[in-house]
Amino acid sequence: MPISNKALIALLASTLITTEAFVVAPSTGSSQVAKCSPFVAQPARSNRVFSMVTMSPVDDLIAADDDDDADEEAPDFIVSSSDLDSVEDDEEDGVMEFEPPVGFTYQLKLAEVREQFRRHDTDTGSPEYQVASMTERISYLTKHLQANPKDFSTRRGLVALVNKRRRMLNYLFKEDVERYKTLVDSLGIRHKAPGRVMSRAEKYAKYASKKKSKTRDSL
């Protein structure tokens, strides 16, 4: 089918119009704008410029805070020289004197007493060894109860320990009186030595028979 000249011209014109609609305007900022079509694309506003404008006051504030922190920064040391001088003065005056713990002192005394009263190198069960150990333990618990009078558990343990030492001393008195006396005198223990068991006649001898009172029948 032959195409007429007018139709060919109209087709070319429409093609040119469609192509010119997508022409991008130059970004050089010149005042000359392409007037080939009313659908010329306008340059979009840059977000980069907006961000730079809005963030600049924040940057100034952060820089100002950094300057303030640098001015108010504490000195880079823990103890000043004046504090060290005061500590040295206290040491010279003898103020900083520390006593060993009570438990440590007790262990030292216990080892010393055991070494003193043991009968041989491997002795751990003789009456002297046990009584000396219990006496030192009783002294330690007594001081603890003086500082903590409401520690009733320790009080019950102390009473049981005293009774156990008393029984051990009674046994030693029956076995060897001389060893008993030496141990009691060395440790300073107040202990009443057990006496001989009295017979029935001796026990009731003090209850002398009273004279019978005279009755009416005896008259």
MARSE-440943 format. One record per residue: residue number from 1; x, y, z of N, C-alpha, C in turn. Coordinates in pm, whole numbers, padded with zeros to 5 digits. Example, Ala and Ser with C-alpha at 12.3 -4.5 7.8 and 13.67 -1.06 7.14 Angstrom:
BEGIN
[rec 1,[01319,-00569,00780],[01230,-00450,00780],[01320,-00330,00780]]
[rec 2,[01285,-00225,00708],[01367,-00106,00714],[01290,00003,00787]]
This chain:
BEGIN
[rec 1,[00086,-00119,00000],[00000,00000,00000],[00088,00122,00000]]
[rec 2,[00077,00211,-00092],[00163,00330,-00101],[00124,00431,00004]]
[rec 3,[00227,00492,00068],[00205,00594,00173],[00218,00729,00108]]
[rec 4,[00125,00816,00141],[00125,00949,00082],[00229,01036,00149]]
[rec 5,[00264,01143,00085],[00363,01236,00139],[00315,01302,00268]]
[rec 6,[00188,01336,00274],[00135,01401,00396],[00142,01308,00514]]
[rec 7,[00112,01182,00498],[00118,01087,00609],[00261,01067,00656]]
[rec 8,[00356,01066,00560],[00496,01049,00597],[00547,01167,00677]]
[rec 9,[00504,01287,00639],[00547,01409,00710],[00489,01410,00851]]
[rec 10,[00364,01372,00863],[00300,01369,00995],[00368,01269,01087]]
[rec 11,[00409,01154,01035],[00477,01054,01116],[00612,01103,01163]]
[rec 12,[00688,01170,01078],[00818,01225,01117],[00802,01334,01223]]
[rec 13,[00698,01416,01208],[00676,01525,01304],[00645,01469,01443]]
[rec 14,[00559,01365,01445],[00525,01306,01575],[00647,01238,01640]]
[rec 15,[00733,01180,01563],[00855,01118,01617],[00948,01222,01678]]
[rec 16,[00964,01335,01612],[01049,01443,01664],[00994,01498,01795]]
[rec 17,[00862,01516,01801],[00801,01570,01925],[00827,01475,02042]]
[rec 18,[00809,01345,02018],[00831,01245,02127],[00975,01243,02173]]
[rec 19,[01071,01256,02088],[01212,01255,02124],[01251,01380,02202]]
[rec 20,[01200,01495,02164],[01235,01620,02233],[01174,01629,02372]]
[rec 21,[01072,01547,02400],[01009,01553,02532],[01101,01504,02641]]
[rec 22,[01201,01422,02608],[01291,01365,02710],[01428,01430,02712]]
[rec 23,[01442,01548,02659],[01568,01621,02663],[01590,01674,02803]]
[rec 24,[01707,01650,02865],[01740,01695,03001],[01801,01831,02994]]
[rec 25,[01754,01918,03081],[01806,02056,03083],[01947,02054,03136]]
[rec 26,[02032,02143,03092],[02171,02149,03139],[02177,02190,03285]]
[rec 27,[02278,02132,03360],[02293,02157,03504],[02396,02264,03533]]
[rec 28,[02434,02342,03437],[02536,02445,03457],[02480,02570,03520]]
[rec 29,[02349,02576,03541],[02290,02693,03606],[02268,02807,03512]]
[rec 30,[02279,02790,03381],[02257,02900,03286],[02109,02927,03276]]
[rec 31,[02073,03048,03236],[01933,03090,03227],[01865,03042,03100]]
[rec 32,[01947,02983,03006],[01889,02940,02879],[01829,02802,02899]]
[rec 33,[01703,02785,02869],[01630,02659,02887],[01583,02615,02751]]
[rec 34,[01587,02487,02727],[01544,02436,02596],[01395,02457,02581]]
[rec 35,[01358,02519,02468],[01219,02550,02442],[01160,02462,02333]]
[rec 36,[01221,02344,02316],[01172,02259,02209],[01044,02188,02247]]
[rec 37,[01013,02175,02379],[00892,02104,02419],[00849,02152,02555]]
[rec 38,[00717,02150,02584],[00673,02189,02718],[00704,02084,02824]]
[rec 39,[00747,01962,02782],[00774,01854,02877],[00922,01840,02905]]
[rec 40,[00994,01950,02912],[01138,01946,02940],[01159,01909,03086]]
[rec 41,[01244,01812,03114],[01270,01768,03253],[01349,01874,03327]]
[rec 42,[01298,01913,03445],[01365,02013,03528],[01463,01943,03622]]
[rec 43,[01575,02009,03645],[01673,01946,03738],[01619,01940,03879]]
[rec 44,[01634,01822,03944],[01586,01806,04082],[01680,01873,04180]]
[rec 45,[01623,01916,04294],[01704,01979,04398],[01792,01875,04466]]
[rec 46,[01908,01913,04492],[02005,01820,04549],[01984,01807,04700]]
[rec 47,[01973,01686,04748],[01961,01662,04892],[02092,01686,04965]]
[rec 48,[02201,01681,04889],[02332,01700,04951],[02347,01840,05007]]
[rec 49,[02296,01938,04935],[02304,02076,04982],[02220,02094,05105]]
[rec 50,[02102,02032,05110],[02014,02044,05226],[02077,01981,05350]]
[rec 51,[02143,01864,05330],[02207,01798,05442],[02323,01879,05496]]
[rec 52,[02395,01938,05409],[02509,02018,05455],[02461,02138,05535]]
[rec 53,[02347,02195,05494],[02297,02314,05564],[02243,02277,05700]]
[rec 54,[02168,02164,05707],[02105,02129,05834],[02205,02070,05934]]
[rec 55,[02311,02005,05889],[02406,01942,05980],[02513,02037,06030]]
[rec 56,[02529,02149,05969],[02636,02239,06011],[02617,02290,06153]]
[rec 57,[02497,02327,06202],[02485,02368,06343],[02515,02254,06439]]
[rec 58,[02477,02130,06402],[02506,02017,06490],[02656,01995,06503]]
[rec 59,[02728,02010,06390],[02873,01997,06396],[02935,02102,06486]]
[rec 60,[02879,02223,06481],[02931,02328,06568],[02907,02295,06714]]
[rec 61,[02789,02240,06746],[02759,02205,06885],[02850,02094,06935]]
[rec 62,[02874,01992,06850],[02962,01882,06891],[03103,01931,06914]]
[rec 63,[03150,02020,06826],[03285,02075,06844],[03294,02155,06972]]
[rec 64,[03187,02229,07005],[03188,02308,07128],[03190,02217,07251]]
[rec 65,[03112,02105,07249],[03113,02011,07360],[03250,01948,07379]]
[rec 66,[03315,01916,07266],[03449,01858,07276],[03547,01954,07341]]
[rec 67,[03532,02081,07309],[03620,02181,07370],[03596,02191,07519]]
[rec 68,[03466,02186,07561],[03434,02193,07704],[03488,02072,07778]]
[rec 69,[03475,01952,07717],[03526,01832,07782],[03677,01837,07797]]
[rec 70,[03744,01892,07697],[03890,01903,07706],[03931,01999,07817]]
[rec 71,[03849,02105,07838],[03882,02201,07943],[03856,02142,08081]]
[rec 72,[03746,02059,08096],[03708,02007,08226],[03765,01869,08253]]
[rec 73,[03854,01817,08172],[03909,01683,08191],[03992,01678,08319]]
[rec 74,[03966,01572,08400],[04037,01557,08527],[04183,01524,08503]]
[rec 75,[04269,01555,08596],[04411,01522,08582],[04431,01371,08577]]
[rec 76,[04527,01327,08502],[04550,01185,08476],[04639,01124,08584]]
[rec 77,[04589,01120,08711],[04658,01049,08818],[04556,01014,08925]]
[rec 78,[04585,00907,09001],[04491,00857,09101],[04517,00919,09237]]
[rec 79,[04642,00924,09279],[04678,00976,09410],[04772,01093,09390]]
[rec 80,[04742,01198,09460],[04827,01315,09450],[04949,01300,09540]]
[rec 81,[05045,01387,09518],[05167,01380,09599],[05141,01414,09745]]
[rec 82,[05042,01501,09771],[05009,01535,09910],[04954,01416,09985]]
[rec 83,[04873,01332,09916],[04821,01212,09981],[04933,01116,10015]]
[rec 84,[05029,01101,09925],[05141,01013,09953],[05223,01064,10071]]
[rec 85,[05238,01195,10081],[05313,01251,10194],[05243,01222,10325]]
[rec 86,[05108,01231,10326],[05034,01204,10449],[05045,01058,10489]]
[rec 87,[05046,00967,10392],[05061,00825,10423],[05198,00797,10481]]
[rec 88,[05302,00859,10424],[05436,00839,10478],[05448,00894,10620]]
[rec 89,[05380,01005,10648],[05383,01060,10783],[05317,00966,10882]]
[rec 90,[05205,00903,10840],[05136,00810,10929],[05223,00688,10957]]
[rec 91,[05295,00640,10857],[05383,00526,10879],[05495,00560,10975]]
[rec 92,[05548,00682,10963],[05656,00722,11054],[05605,00737,11197]]
[rec 93,[05479,00782,11213],[05424,00797,11348],[05383,00665,11410]]
[rec 94,[05383,00557,11334],[05345,00428,11388],[05196,00405,11392]]
[rec 95,[05118,00477,11315],[04973,00462,11317],[04930,00336,11242]]
[rec 96,[04996,00307,11132],[04957,00195,11047],[05022,00066,11096]]
[rec 97,[04976,00018,11210],[05022,-00107,11266],[04907,-00206,11263]]
[rec 98,[04929,-00323,11205],[04826,-00423,11190],[04856,-00542,11279]]
[rec 99,[04752,-00595,11344],[04766,-00713,11426],[04727,-00836,11346]]
[rec 100,[04790,-00950,11373],[04753,-01072,11298],[04612,-01115,11333]]
[rec 101,[04545,-01186,11246],[04408,-01233,11274],[04404,-01322,11398]]
[rec 102,[04289,-01322,11463],[04275,-01399,11587],[04288,-01548,11560]]
[rec 103,[04231,-01593,11450],[04241,-01735,11417],[04384,-01779,11391]]
[rec 104,[04462,-01694,11327],[04602,-01727,11300],[04681,-01735,11431]]
[rec 105,[04657,-01641,11522],[04725,-01644,11652],[04690,-01769,11732]]
[rec 106,[04562,-01807,11723],[04518,-01929,11793],[04588,-02053,11740]]
[rec 107,[04603,-02064,11610],[04670,-02180,11552],[04817,-02186,11594]]
[rec 108,[04881,-02071,11603],[05021,-02069,11647],[05034,-02115,11792]]
[rec 109,[04946,-02064,11880],[04951,-02103,12020],[04918,-02250,12038]]
[rec 110,[04821,-02299,11959],[04783,-02440,11970],[04900,-02532,11932]]
[rec 111,[04969,-02497,11823],[05084,-02578,11782],[05195,-02573,11887]]
[rec 112,[05215,-02458,11949],[05319,-02444,12052],[05287,-02527,12176]]
[rec 113,[05160,-02524,12219],[05121,-02600,12338],[05129,-02749,12313]]
[rec 114,[05086,-02792,12196],[05093,-02935,12164],[05237,-02984,12161]]
[rec 115,[05325,-02903,12105],[05466,-02940,12101],[05526,-02947,12241]]
[rec 116,[05476,-02866,12332],[05531,-02863,12468],[05487,-02984,12550]]
[rec 117,[05364,-03030,12535],[05311,-03133,12623],[05302,-03272,12559]]
[rec 118,[05342,-03288,12434],[05339,-03422,12377],[05452,-03506,12436]]
[rec 119,[05426,-03635,12450],[05520,-03724,12517],[05623,-03780,12420]]
[rec 120,[05593,-03783,12291],[05689,-03826,12190],[05655,-03756,12059]]
[rec 121,[05732,-03782,11957],[05720,-03706,11833],[05586,-03727,11763]]
[rec 122,[05533,-03848,11773],[05407,-03879,11704],[05289,-03887,11800]]
[rec 123,[05299,-03823,11915],[05193,-03830,12016],[05076,-03740,11975]]
[rec 124,[04958,-03801,11969],[04835,-03725,11943],[04720,-03768,12032]]
[rec 125,[04742,-03865,12123],[04632,-03917,12202],[04657,-03927,12350]]
[rec 126,[04774,-03883,12398],[04800,-03890,12542],[04712,-03790,12616]]
[rec 127,[04683,-03813,12744],[04601,-03718,12820],[04660,-03578,12825]]
[rec 128,[04794,-03569,12836],[04856,-03437,12839],[04833,-03362,12707]]
[rec 129,[04850,-03433,12596],[04832,-03370,12465],[04687,-03323,12446]]
[rec 130,[04592,-03407,12482],[04452,-03372,12463],[04407,-03261,12557]]
[rec 131,[04449,-03268,12681],[04409,-03165,12778],[04469,-03029,12739]]
[rec 132,[04593,-03028,12695],[04655,-02902,12652],[04583,-02843,12531]]
[rec 133,[04546,-02928,12436],[04474,-02880,12318],[04337,-02826,12356]]
[rec 134,[04266,-02897,12442],[04133,-02851,12483],[04140,-02723,12565]]
[rec 135,[04244,-02708,12645],[04257,-02586,12725],[04277,-02464,12636]]
[rec 136,[04360,-02477,12534],[04381,-02366,12441],[04253,-02336,12363]]
[rec 137,[04180,-02440,12326],[04052,-02421,12257],[03950,-02353,12346]]
[rec 138,[03946,-02389,12473],[03854,-02327,12567],[03885,-02179,12585]]
[rec 139,[04013,-02146,12593],[04053,-02005,12605],[04010,-01925,12483]]
[rec 140,[04025,-01982,12364],[03986,-01914,12240],[03834,-01892,12233]]
[rec 141,[03757,-01994,12269],[03611,-01981,12265],[03560,-01886,12373]]
[rec 142,[03627,-01879,12486],[03586,-01786,12591],[03600,-01641,12545]]
[rec 143,[03710,-01610,12478],[03726,-01474,12425],[03622,-01445,12317]]
[rec 144,[03590,-01546,12238],[03488,-01527,12134],[03351,-01497,12196]]
[rec 145,[03317,-01567,12304],[03187,-01544,12368],[03182,-01410,12440]]
[rec 146,[03294,-01363,12488],[03296,-01230,12549],[03265,-01122,12447]]
[rec 147,[03308,-01141,12323],[03278,-01045,12217],[03143,-01071,12153]]
[rec 148,[03093,-01196,12160],[02964,-01231,12098],[02882,-01310,12201]]
[rec 149,[02822,-01242,12296],[02752,-01314,12404],[02626,-01388,12360]]
[rec 150,[02574,-01357,12241],[02452,-01424,12195],[02479,-01543,12103]]
[rec 151,[02603,-01586,12096],[02637,-01702,12014],[02613,-01828,12099]]
[rec 152,[02488,-01873,12103],[02450,-01983,12192],[02506,-02116,12142]]
[rec 153,[02526,-02132,12014],[02585,-02255,11962],[02727,-02273,12014]]
[rec 154,[02805,-02167,12011],[02942,-02174,12065],[02940,-02196,12215]]
[rec 155,[02841,-02140,12284],[02831,-02159,12429],[02807,-02306,12463]]
[rec 156,[02719,-02372,12387],[02695,-02514,12413],[02820,-02597,12383]]
[rec 157,[02891,-02562,12275],[03014,-02633,12246],[03121,-02612,12352]]
[rec 158,[03126,-02493,12409],[03224,-02464,12515],[03194,-02546,12640]]
[rec 159,[03067,-02556,12677],[03030,-02635,12796],[03066,-02783,12775]]
[rec 160,[03038,-02834,12655],[03072,-02974,12627],[03222,-02996,12631]]
[rec 161,[03299,-02899,12584],[03444,-02913,12584],[03501,-02910,12726]]
[rec 162,[03445,-02826,12811],[03490,-02820,12951],[03462,-02952,13022]]
[rec 163,[03343,-03010,12999],[03310,-03139,13061],[03402,-03249,13011]]
[rec 164,[03437,-03247,12884],[03527,-03347,12829],[03666,-03335,12891]]
[rec 165,[03713,-03213,12910],[03845,-03194,12973],[03842,-03241,13118]]
[rec 166,[03732,-03216,13186],[03722,-03261,13325],[03728,-03413,13334]]
[rec 167,[03660,-03483,13245],[03666,-03629,13247],[03807,-03681,13217]]
[rec 168,[03875,-03612,13124],[04011,-03653,13092],[04106,-03631,13211]]
[rec 169,[04087,-03523,13285],[04170,-03499,13403],[04140,-03600,13513]]
[rec 170,[04015,-03637,13527],[03980,-03741,13625],[04048,-03874,13591]]
[rec 171,[04052,-03905,13462],[04118,-04028,13419],[04268,-04021,13447]]
[rec 172,[04329,-03907,13419],[04474,-03894,13443],[04505,-03900,13592]]
[rec 173,[04416,-03849,13675],[04438,-03854,13820],[04438,-03998,13869]]
[rec 174,[04352,-04080,13812],[04348,-04221,13852],[04470,-04296,13801]]
[rec 175,[04522,-04257,13683],[04635,-04329,13625],[04767,-04288,13689]]
[rec 176,[04791,-04160,13703],[04919,-04112,13755],[04897,-03976,13820]]
[rec 177,[04907,-03972,13950],[04879,-03849,14023],[04987,-03744,13997]]
[rec 178,[05112,-03787,13984],[05220,-03692,13962],[05206,-03623,13826]]
[rec 179,[05175,-03699,13724],[05152,-03638,13592],[05032,-03545,13596]]
[rec 180,[04931,-03583,13670],[04812,-03498,13684],[04849,-03364,13747]]
[rec 181,[04925,-03368,13857],[04961,-03245,13925],[05050,-03155,13838]]
[rec 182,[05143,-03217,13766],[05232,-03139,13680],[05155,-03070,13568]]
[rec 183,[05061,-03142,13508],[04982,-03085,13400],[04891,-02972,13448]]
[rec 184,[04827,-02992,13561],[04736,-02890,13614],[04813,-02764,13651]]
[rec 185,[04929,-02782,13714],[05009,-02666,13753],[05065,-02591,13631]]
[rec 186,[05103,-02664,13526],[05161,-02600,13409],[05057,-02520,13331]]
[rec 187,[04936,-02573,13319],[04831,-02505,13243],[04747,-02410,13327]]
[rec 188,[04762,-02417,13459],[04684,-02328,13545],[04535,-02361,13546]]
[rec 189,[04504,-02489,13547],[04365,-02533,13544],[04314,-02549,13688]]
[rec 190,[04193,-02498,13710],[04129,-02518,13840],[04042,-02644,13831]]
[rec 191,[04090,-02748,13890],[04019,-02876,13882],[04021,-02943,14019]]
[rec 192,[03905,-02991,14056],[03893,-03061,14184],[03915,-03209,14160]]
[rec 193,[04016,-03262,14224],[04049,-03403,14203],[03939,-03491,14259]]
[rec 194,[03905,-03595,14188],[03799,-03684,14239],[03846,-03761,14361]]
[rec 195,[03757,-03779,14457],[03790,-03852,14579],[03752,-03999,14567]]
[rec 196,[03791,-04072,14669],[03759,-04213,14671],[03611,-04232,14696]]
[rec 197,[03553,-04333,14633],[03411,-04360,14650],[03387,-04414,14790]]
[rec 198,[03299,-04348,14861],[03272,-04389,15000],[03178,-04510,15002]]
[rec 199,[03195,-04590,15101],[03105,-04703,15119],[02972,-04653,15176]]
[rec 200,[02877,-04744,15183],[02745,-04706,15235],[02754,-04663,15381]]
[rec 201,[02834,-04736,15458],[02846,-04704,15602],[02911,-04568,15621]]
[rec 202,[03014,-04539,15540],[03081,-04410,15552],[02992,-04295,15505]]
[rec 203,[02913,-04322,15402],[02826,-04217,15347],[02719,-04175,15445]]
[rec 204,[02664,-04272,15521],[02554,-04240,15612],[02599,-04237,15758]]
[rec 205,[02731,-04230,15778],[02780,-04228,15915],[02746,-04097,15985]]
[rec 206,[02738,-03990,15908],[02709,-03859,15968],[02565,-03849,16017]]
[rec 207,[02479,-03938,15967],[02341,-03936,16014],[02330,-04031,16134]]
[rec 208,[02372,-03980,16248],[02371,-04063,16368],[02227,-04097,16408]]
[rec 209,[02211,-04218,16460],[02076,-04259,16501],[02034,-04180,16625]]
[rec 210,[01919,-04124,16616],[01867,-04045,16726],[01804,-04135,16831]]
[rec 211,[01805,-04087,16952],[01742,-04163,17059],[01592,-04160,17041]]
[rec 212,[01533,-04273,17069],[01389,-04280,17057],[01325,-04198,17168]]
[rec 213,[01228,-04121,17128],[01157,-04040,17226],[01067,-04128,17310]]
[rec 214,[01051,-04088,17429],[00967,-04166,17520],[00821,-04153,17479]]
[rec 215,[00755,-04263,17475],[00615,-04263,17438],[00531,-04305,17558]]
[rec 216,[00402,-04295,17537],[00312,-04327,17646],[00314,-04476,17675]]
[rec 217,[00344,-04556,17572],[00343,-04701,17596],[00462,-04747,17677]]
[rec 218,[00574,-04673,17660],[00694,-04713,17732],[00688,-04680,17880]]
[rec 219,[00598,-04595,17921],[00587,-04557,18061],[00525,-04668,18145]]
